[in-house]
Amino acid sequence: MTATKDRTLMAAGLISVYAFVIGFTDNYVRVIAEEAGLWQFHFTRSCMTAVLLSLGVAIWGFRVRPRSWRAVVARSAIHGSAMVIYFGALAFLDVALVAAGLFTAPIWVLLISRFAYGHAIGPVQVMAVALGFVGVILVLGPEALGGASMAALLPILAGALYALGNIATREWCGAESAQTLLAGFFGALGIIGAVGMVALTLFPLEVPVGPDGFLQRGPVWASGEFYFWTFVQAAGSLIGVGFMIRAYQITDASRASVLEYVILPASAFWTWVIWGKGLEPLAVLGMVLIVAAGTLIALRAKAEEA
């Protein structure tokens, strides 16, 4: 276990930047999904991030070689698997239900941190997780709790794997650079994307038109618009995910995971700015609860660090 000192307030700032950047770029996934598939998107984005990271190595001396190959590969595989399960569940479950399952991650973080690593869990952390999760449900809408079935366990599994990967960021990979973990994460997604493209080329599926065919679509000759927005995704993800990784390295995962709830209000803000879609009153209340959860964690951390 690393002995790195917690810097929760700095982590909160890093996660806020991450949420603001990713909230913007993810709003344009719908544009990418109009013509290309998820697998081609992951593969292409990973190739672009590889080029950008290579430039960082050459110009700024970024370190991407792992200190522990086993730890970085394991973390990358866990996070990559979480994303595959998450997007795969979207093929047959409502978006709200899948998103609600993924956002069980802070609960899993608390449980894994306590029972696998022996970390103490305070009442403020428990209250913040509960408050934030209620906020998530209100933002997603009542349908997030509807249609429960065995298949609904898949996004919860994705949330558990995502939580384990976030814990691994500090517990296993605390000595790694953020660039190393970025390279591992996008490398794993690139490999998964390549496998998906090959599989759908050999065994093509019937593909619905537009975004509805995002999961089933194999490789296509894409337009310049696809490559432009995928590059925006690549650059934004390098910045945003890099900040998020660093946040998990400098504070306890149980704190960082609750702070990460802010991605929902950030995404909703950009949806309103870009697409002009507003929010229901319950969703606004949910965002207030999410912000309150993050504030509880930040204020508790400030009191402990004083």
C-alpha positions in Angstrom: 0.0 0.0 0.0 1.4 3.4 -0.9 2.1 6.0 1.8 1.2 8.9 -0.4 -0.3 11.7 1.5 -3.9 12.5 0.7 -4.5 15.8 -1.2 -8.2 15.7 -1.5 -8.8 19.4 -2.3 -6.4 19.2 -5.2 -8.0 16.0 -6.3 -11.4 17.7 -6.3 -10.0 20.4 -8.6 -8.5 17.8 -11.0 -11.7 15.9 -11.1 -13.7 19.1 -11.8 -11.5 19.8 -14.8 -11.9 16.1 -15.9 -15.7 16.4 -15.7 -15.8 19.7 -17.5 -13.7 18.4 -20.4 -15.2 14.9 -20.7 -18.7 16.3 -20.3 -18.0 18.4 -23.4 -16.4 15.7 -25.6 -18.9 13.0 -24.7 -21.7 15.1 -26.0 -20.3 14.6 -29.5 -20.3 10.8 -29.3 -23.8 11.0 -30.9 -22.2 12.7 -34.0 -19.5 9.9 -34.2 -22.2 7.2 -33.8 -24.1 8.5 -36.8 -21.7 6.8 -39.2 -19.1 4.7 -37.4 -19.2 2.0 -34.8 -18.0 1.8 -31.2 -15.2 -0.5 -32.0 -13.8 1.6 -34.8 -14.1 4.7 -32.6 -12.1 3.0 -29.8 -9.4 1.8 -32.1 -9.1 5.1 -34.0 -9.1 7.1 -30.8 -6.4 4.9 -29.3 -4.2 5.3 -32.4 -4.6 9.1 -32.1 -3.8 9.1 -28.4 -0.7 7.0 -29.1 0.5 9.6 -31.5 -0.2 12.4 -29.0 1.6 10.6 -26.2 4.5 9.9 -28.5 4.8 13.6 -29.2 4.7 14.2 -25.4 7.6 11.7 -25.0 9.6 13.4 -27.6 8.9 17.1 -26.6 8.3 17.0 -22.9 9.9 13.8 -21.9 6.8 12.0 -20.7 7.4 8.7 -19.1 5.2 5.9 -20.5 7.2 2.8 -19.7 5.7 1.1 -16.6 7.7 0.6 -13.4 5.5 -2.5 -12.9 4.2 -4.0 -16.1 2.0 -6.5 -14.1 0.2 -3.7 -12.2 -0.3 -1.5 -15.2 -1.5 -4.3 -17.5 -3.9 -5.6 -14.7 -5.3 -2.1 -14.1 -5.7 -1.5 -17.9 -7.5 -4.8 -18.4 -9.9 -4.2 -15.5 -10.8 -0.7 -16.7 -11.1 -1.9 -20.3 -13.4 -4.7 -19.3 -15.6 -2.3 -17.3 -16.0 -0.2 -20.4 -16.8 -3.2 -22.7 -19.4 -4.5 -20.3 -20.9 -1.0 -19.9 -21.2 -0.3 -23.7 -22.3 -3.9 -24.3 -25.1 -3.6 -21.9 -26.3 -0.6 -23.8 -27.3 -3.0 -26.6 -30.2 -4.4 -24.7 -30.8 -2.2 -21.6 -32.0 1.4 -21.2 -29.3 4.0 -21.0 -30.6 5.2 -17.6 -30.4 1.7 -16.1 -26.9 1.1 -17.5 -25.6 4.5 -16.2 -27.2 3.9 -12.8 -25.4 0.6 -12.6 -22.0 2.1 -13.5 -22.5 4.9 -10.9 -22.6 2.2 -8.1 -18.8 2.4 -8.4 -18.4 4.6 -5.2 -20.3 2.0 -3.2 -18.0 -0.7 -4.5 -15.0 1.5 -3.7 -16.1 1.7 -0.1 -16.7 -2.0 0.2 -13.4 -3.0 -1.6 -11.4 -0.5 0.3 -12.7 -1.6 3.7 -12.7 -5.4 3.2 -9.8 -5.9 0.8 -7.4 -3.2 2.1 -8.6 -2.5 5.6 -9.3 1.2 5.1 -11.6 2.8 7.7 -15.0 4.0 6.5 -16.3 7.1 8.2 -20.0 8.1 8.5 -19.3 11.2 6.3 -18.1 9.0 3.5 -21.2 6.7 3.8 -23.5 9.7 3.9 -21.8 11.3 0.8 -22.0 8.0 -1.2 -25.7 7.6 -0.3 -26.5 11.3 -1.0 -24.6 11.2 -4.3 -26.3 8.0 -5.5 -29.7 9.4 -4.8 -28.7 12.4 -6.8 -27.6 10.2 -9.7 -31.0 8.4 -9.7 -32.9 11.7 -9.7 -30.8 13.0 -12.6 -31.2 9.8 -14.6 -35.0 9.6 -13.9 -37.3 7.0 -12.4 -36.7 4.7 -15.3 -33.2 4.1 -13.9 -34.8 1.8 -11.3 -37.3 0.2 -13.7 -37.0 -2.9 -15.7 -34.7 -4.7 -13.2 -33.6 -8.2 -14.4 -30.7 -10.5 -14.4 -29.3 -8.5 -17.4 -29.4 -5.4 -15.2 -26.6 -7.0 -13.1 -24.2 -6.4 -16.0 -23.8 -2.6 -15.5 -23.5 -3.2 -11.8 -20.6 -5.6 -12.6 -19.1 -2.8 -14.8 -19.4 -0.5 -11.8 -17.6 -3.0 -9.6 -14.8 -3.4 -12.1 -14.5 0.4 -12.6 -14.2 0.7 -8.8 -11.5 -1.9 -8.6 -9.6 -0.2 -11.4 -9.9 3.1 -9.6 -8.6 1.6 -6.4 -5.7 0.0 -8.4 -4.7 3.5 -9.6 -3.4 4.3 -6.1 -2.9 0.9 -4.4 -1.1 -0.8 -7.3 0.1 2.0 -9.5 0.8 4.9 -7.1 4.4 5.1 -8.4 3.5 5.2 -12.1 3.1 8.4 -14.1 -0.3 9.5 -15.3 1.0 9.2 -18.8 1.9 5.5 -18.2 -1.6 4.8 -17.0 -3.1 6.7 -19.9 -1.1 4.7 -22.3 -2.2 1.4 -20.7 -5.9 2.5 -20.6 -6.1 3.6 -24.2 -3.9 0.7 -25.3 -6.4 -1.8 -23.8 -9.3 0.0 -25.4 -7.5 0.0 -28.7 -6.9 -3.7 -28.6 -10.6 -4.3 -27.7 -11.6 -2.0 -30.5 -9.4 -3.9 -33.0 -10.8 -7.3 -31.9 -14.4 -6.0 -32.2 -13.7 -4.7 -35.7 -12.2 -8.0 -36.9 -15.1 -10.0 -35.3 -17.7 -7.8 -37.0 -15.9 -8.1 -40.3 -15.8 -11.9 -40.1 -19.3 -12.2 -38.6 -21.3 -9.1 -39.6 -24.5 -8.2 -37.9 -27.6 -6.4 -39.2 -26.9 -2.8 -38.4 -29.6 -0.2 -37.7 -29.2 3.2 -39.3 -27.5 6.0 -37.3 -26.6 6.0 -33.7 -28.8 2.9 -33.0 -26.2 0.8 -34.9 -23.2 2.1 -32.8 -22.6 -1.3 -31.1 -23.3 -3.6 -34.1 -21.4 -1.6 -36.8 -18.1 -3.0 -38.1 -15.4 -0.9 -39.8 -16.6 1.7 -42.4 -15.1 4.3 -44.7 -15.7 7.3 -42.4 -15.9 10.9 -43.3 -13.7 13.8 -42.1 -16.3 14.7 -39.5 -15.8 11.3 -37.8 -12.0 11.8 -37.7 -12.3 15.4 -36.5 -14.6 14.6 -33.5 -12.6 11.4 -32.7 -9.5 13.6 -32.5 -11.3 16.0 -30.2 -12.3 13.0 -28.1 -8.6 11.8 -28.1 -7.2 15.1 -27.1 -9.9 15.8 -24.5 -9.7 12.3 -23.1 -5.9 12.6 -22.7 -6.4 15.8 -20.7 -9.5 14.8 -18.8 -8.7 11.2 -18.0 -5.1 12.2 -17.2 -6.4 14.6 -14.6 -8.7 12.0 -13.2 -5.9 9.4 -12.9 -3.8 11.9 -11.1 -6.7 12.6 -8.7 -7.0 8.9 -7.8 -3.2 8.8 -7.2 -3.2 11.7 -4.6 -6.3 10.9 -2.5 -8.2 7.9 -1.3 -10.3 6.2 -3.9 -13.4 6.4 -1.7 -13.2 10.2 -1.7 -12.3 10.5 -5.4 -15.1 8.2 -6.5 -17.7 10.4 -4.9 -16.2 13.6 -6.3 -16.5 11.9 -9.7 -20.3 12.1 -9.5 -19.8 15.7 -10.8 -19.5 14.3 -14.3 -23.3 14.1 -14.5 -24.0 17.8 -13.9 -21.1 18.7 -16.2 -22.5 16.6 -19.0 -26.0 18.0 -18.4 -24.5 21.5 -18.6 -22.9 20.9 -21.9 -26.0 19.2 -23.2 -27.9 22.3 -22.5 -25.3 24.6 -24.0 -24.7 22.5 -27.2 -28.0 20.9 -27.9 -30.4 23.2 -26.0 -31.9 20.4 -23.9 -32.9 21.5 -20.4 -33.5 19.5 -17.3 -36.5 18.4 -15.3 -36.9 19.9 -11.8 -36.1 16.5 -10.2 -32.8 16.3 -12.2 -31.9 19.8 -10.9 -32.5 18.5 -7.4 -30.4 15.5 -8.1 -27.5 17.7 -9.2 -27.8 19.7 -6.0 -27.5 16.5 -4.0 -24.4 15.4 -6.1 -22.7 18.7 -5.5 -23.6 18.4 -1.8 -22.0 14.9 -1.7 -18.8 16.3 -3.2 -18.8 19.2 -0.8 -19.2 16.9 2.2 -16.1 15.0 1.1 -14.1 18.1 0.4 -15.0 19.8 3.7 -14.2 16.6 5.6 -10.9 16.3 3.9 -10.1 20.0 4.6 -10.9 19.5 8.3 -8.6 16.4 8.5 -5.8 18.1 6.7 -5.9 21.2 8.9 
